[in-house]
Amino acid sequence: MNPVTFRPLIASNLKGTYIGKGKILGKGVFANCDFRKGEIVIKYDLKQLTHKEHHKLSRIEKNFVHFHKGKLFLYSIPERYVNHSNNPNTFQDLNKKCDIALRKIKKGEEITTDASKDDVL
């Protein structure tokens, strides 16, 4: 069985962030402007997967699959490169499909979230 590679989805507000050198496969997401507390930093489009689709993903793509509320989701770009922090500057709002600033984020600062709240496969 050949692994399936999904073309990563590009988030609509990438202009507010950029991908630079970080800890996940050498990549991270950084603020391209200042964000206020409560402001949406990243809006994303998660691709819901069946277990069969998940099984066919390449080993690398499986790094970007998370389990939320009994469903599998493939994270797109840029949110797949948001790194974990015990002191994050954003939180995930899965209902609104976005990361929201927990505090002021300055231009050039790495965007982080508390990934321990995810069920990562």
Number of C-alpha atoms within 10 A of each C-alpha: 5 7 13 14 14 13 9 16 15 13 16 13 14 19 11 16 21 18 19 14 13 15 13 15 10 9 16 21 27 25 21 17 15 16 19 14 15 14 17 21 26 26 19 23 18 22 15 16 15 11 10 8 14 18 14 15 18 14 12 10 19 17 16 18 23 19 15 13 8 7 11 21 19 22 22 20 22 24 25 21 24 25 19 16 14 10 10 17 22 26 19 19 12 12 6 11 14 20 24 22 23 18 14 14 21 15 14 15 15 22 27 23 22 17 17 10 10 12 13 15 10
